[in-house]
Structure formats: C-alpha cells, structure tokens
Amino acid sequence: MIDYLKQPYTREQLVALLKAMGMGAGELLRRKGDLYAGLADAKPERSDAELLDLMVQHPVLVERPIVVTPRGTVLCRPKERLQEVL
C-alpha cells in the first residue's frame, strides 16, 4: 500500500497507471472536495498533460483507490471493481 500523500505520485507513475487502466487523466480526476472546487484549472475538459500536472502538484486530486495486482490495474470506484483484479 502506498500513502499517496506522504509519497505523491510522479508524472511517470500516473502515466503508467492510466495506460494500465486504459483511462485518460480526466477519468482519474477526483471531483470531490474543496480543492477541486477551488481550482479553476481542475476541470475534466483540460488536456491530459494539464491534468497530470495538477495531480502531481495536488495529490488529493487523484481518485482512489487504485489497485495494482498481477491480474491488472483498476480504479476501485465503485469498490466492487476490486473483484476484477483479485
């Protein structure tokens, strides 16, 4: 388990996770919370590069949990998605 607030994702890690999940950065953007609401730049229609920069700068903008197993990588929202990689 990685504590993403103590050890934030690097841009390279986020790119690799997105590729493994077949997702764009906008799909990994956490839209809940005060930080998202207060950041004019944190909108899903931004480019992947812009959103990655924001997620690296503000790790709480990364939706979670992301689970990586030998069977695959999945964003476990909803939590039932965990079964896909177990």
Secondary structure, DSSP 4 states (H G I P E B T S, - for coil): ---TTTSPPPHHHHHHHHHHHT--HHHHB---SHHHHH-TT--TTS-HHHHHHHHHH-GGGB-S-EEEETTEEEE-SSGGGGGGG-
